[in-house]
Amino acid sequence: MGAITVLRPLALGMATGMRSQLGLAALAVAMSRGGKKKGKKGRGFATMVQGQVLSSPLVRKSLVATAATELVADKLPSTPSRLNRGPLLARLALGGLAGGLLGWSDDRGFGRAVAGAALGAAGAGLGAFGGYHLRAALDQRTNLPDRYWAVAEDITAVGLAAFAVAVTDGSDTQQTELLPARLRDPEYADASWA
C-alpha cells in the first residue's frame, strides 16, 4: 500500500471526525461529478454502491444537505460535544464506512475495503479528538471567539475531504516513476547514505 492509498481514507476519516456527515457527502459529490468510477462497467457490491447509490441525485442532495446543516449546527451552543459517547461512536462508524467505500473503490477487493475502513475509523477518532482539543486550546489562548475557530475547522475538514476524493491511488505510481531508476531499486533503498 502506497502513501496516497493510506492517506486518502485517513484524511476522509479525519474530515468525518470533525464534521460527521462530510465524508459520505464528499464521496457522493465526487461520484456524481463523473469521477474515475462513474460509467465504469463492473459488477458487485462496490460498483452498486458507487454507481447506483452514491451517485444518485437524491442520495447526493440528502448527504450534502445534512453536511451543510451540520456546519451550521456545530456553531450553536446547544450542540452536544462530539466527544460524548453517541456522537463519537457515530463519527467512528461513519468514518469507517467512508474509508471502507473509498478503500473498495475501483473494485480493488475486500482487503482494501477493510484497510480503508480501519483507516477511516482511526482518522475519525483523530479528527474528533484532535479537532476538539485544538479548537478548545486556540479558543483559550487567543482573543478570538470560538466561532472563528469553528469556521477554520470547517475549512480544514472540507479541505481534507476534497483531498481524499480528488487524489487518486495512481499518484503513488506516478511519483515513483519520476524518481531516478537507482532510487526505485529496493537494494539501493536499503543501502546506507554514507
C-alpha positions, 0 to 999 in steps of 0.5 A: 500500500502506497502513501496516497492509498493510506492517506486518502481514507485517513484524511476522509476519516479525519474530515468525518471526525470533525464534521460527521456527515462530510465524508459520505457527502464528499464521496457522493459529490465526487461520484456524481461529478463523473469521477474515475468510477462513474460509467465504469462497467463492473459488477458487485457490491462496490460498483452498486454502491458507487454507481447506483447509490452514491451517485444518485441525485437524491442520495447526493442532495440528502448527504450534502444537505445534512453536511451543510446543516451540520456546519451550521449546527456545530456553531450553536451552543446547544450542540452536544460535544462530539466527544460524548459517547453517541456522537463519537461512536457515530463519527467512528462508524461513519468514518469507517464506512467512508474509508471502507467505500473509498478503500473498495473503490475501483473494485480493488477487493475486500482487503482494501475495503477493510484497510480503508475502513480501519483507516477511516475509523482511526482518522475519525477518532483523530479528527474528533479528538484532535479537532476538539482539543485544538479548537478548545486550546486556540479558543483559550489562548487567543482573543478570538471567539470560538466561532472563528475557530469553528469556521477554520475547522470547517475549512480544514475538514472540507479541505481534507475531504476534497483531498481524499476524493480528488487524489487518486491511488495512481499518484503513488505510481506516478511519483515513483516513476519520476524518481531516478531508476537507482532510487526505485531499486529496493537494494539501493533503498536499503543501502546506507547514505554514507 
